[in-house]
Amino acid sequence: MEKLEDFLSGEQIILGFSQNTLLAVLLCGLVATSSGIIARRLLFPRIIDLISKTERIDGRDIFAPRSLGWMIGFLIMSLTLDWIGNNGDPVWNENYMNIISNLFYAGFVVLMLLAAFRLVDYIDVLIVVEGDDMAARRSLASVAESIGRVVVVVVGFFIVAGLAGVDANSFVAGLGVTGLVIALAAKDSVANMFGAISILIDQPFNVGDWIVVGSVEGEVISIGLRTTQIRSSADTMITVPNSNITNSSVENFSQRRFRRIQPTFDFEVDSDPDALKKFCDSLCKQVVDDPRSMKSEDSWIRVKSFAPSMVIVATNFYCMSSAATQREFTEDILLMARARAKDNQLNFHEPRRREHQQL
């Protein structure tokens, strides 16, 4: 270390620095800058690639923003300045340089917290991977992101308070005095947090499911720590507190194993009974034999009731759980019914025709 002391010695030439001391400080800045660039372009992307095991997100663009490079640079600058001050006898204003070193370290901490808060948005890369339970993992990632943000903010608050010279013990003791008041004021928020945990454990729905909760119906977009966001059929975003969801019945359409099709047909009241029975039997057989049909044992078509001017025929069929299949199959059933009615010489009820005959 004697060589280091000899190198740093000399007369003050500018701002209290000797020539070699100023050169050492500039060299520290160069090392810190180079370390930040290397970390941003090489180190962080490789670390994230090893952790995430995914190509869905480019680590160079998202996981290694410039703030991470500055973060490493500030840390290296603070450490090198402290090392020079502890192991050498630099010619500089010691108080001034201690402040500079502390500012660099504070910048490192603040940027680290900001980077952590930003990276929470991409926690789904670590949780959501290809598999059979993608919906459940998306829900877990949604809640984990909310919890991660709260943790980063709380931890960051105490760290920044410590850097500012606030006594953490006194601060925590002060929180104990006002804790009861805060708990009473935030009881709804606490209930919503427990609601998020309940949704995550019970899994009445997952992100992407179509649900009905009370008067709200739509697709689940995200499950947060306080609220769940649902996009309605009108493409509006509805925010529902988690406590309301846990205290209400939830109808999950995405969990259906099949879809029900129940068209009705109205025939003239003077239709032949045998023709009606043939219509019901032939149409039921044609529908049940269709490969899109399900639950054949529960499928039927029967005369339901009589009205003063018509006979009402009810149906009950099932198809696979697909909206497109349901629409196509419903259309085909209606066309099948029209053809079978024509085969059996049945006339669908037409009020205007009956009124004309009465006149």
PEWO-V248041 format. One record per helix or strand of 2 or more residues. SS is the DSSP state (@ for helix, = for strand). FROM is the first residue (numbers start at 1). TO is the last residue. Records with the same first field share a line. If there is no record, write none. Layout:
# PEWO-V248041
SS: FROM-TO, FROM-TO
This chain:
# PEWO-V248041
@: 2-8, 19-52, 59-62, 66-87, 94-122, 124-127, 134-163, 168-185, 187-202, 242-246, 253-255, 273-288, 296-298, 323-343, 351-358
=: 12-14, 17-18, 210-213, 216-223, 227-231, 237-241, 250-252, 258-261, 264-268, 293-294, 300-307, 310-320
